[in-house]
Amino acid sequence: MATVLDLVTDSLLDIGVVAAGETLPTGDGQKALDALNRLLNAWKAERVFIYQLTRTTWTISANDGSYTVGAGGNVNVLRPVRIDSIAYSDSSVTPAYETRLRLMTDEDYANIRIKTQTALRPEAAWYNLTYPTATIELWPVPTSTTLTGVLYAPQAAAEFSALSSTVSLPPGYERAIVKNLALELAPSYGKQVSPLLERQAMDSLAVIMRANKRQRDMAFDPGALTGPRAYDIYSDSQ
């Protein structure tokens, strides 16, 4: 498997900063590592660059509707910018069943008049992108003692801690890192990027975007199944 040093060296080779077989100076290596982690950090904000969906559980406490999401939070995962769904599992029945919650928009949550309203189980959830941890708000606030929360969220690749770190990513990612990191580094070295390198960088991103495209249930308007209706001259509508 390749190391981070292999990838950043190839990026600098693409823009002519180093020659083939040349040892990368320590300062250039650290500079490239920092740029690589900034690139990966930016990719975390784009769903199409994230290849895995994780299922993470947490304990729902009675009369507590607010839970933090992020490293060290109630839901201990890397803070996701987007989520797919939130559910709860109820162990009061055997086997425990999982119920998906309705995801509220910011406006939905703002329109709730009694946010502290309680019920045995929640019906909906709001994902608030607070920082450094995000926040899940359950509504109504559950009073049950047998619930476990379930979060389904895209989980981005972690940033690298050292040039010696081993790179273990799905097919296509190494090329995308090398070519796009070269574009990131070129201005710092006063290098002109060739049209070929730009195309290679774009093509490499397109490959992983296609690979990360996920199947989804088809949505449709039930009203479309009824066919066209007669025109009403009084309401100026069908």
Summary of the structure (lengths in Angstrom):
residues: 238
radius of gyration: 24.2
end to end distance: 62.9
largest distance: 80.7
contacts: 636
relative contact order: 0.20
helix: 32%
strand: 22%
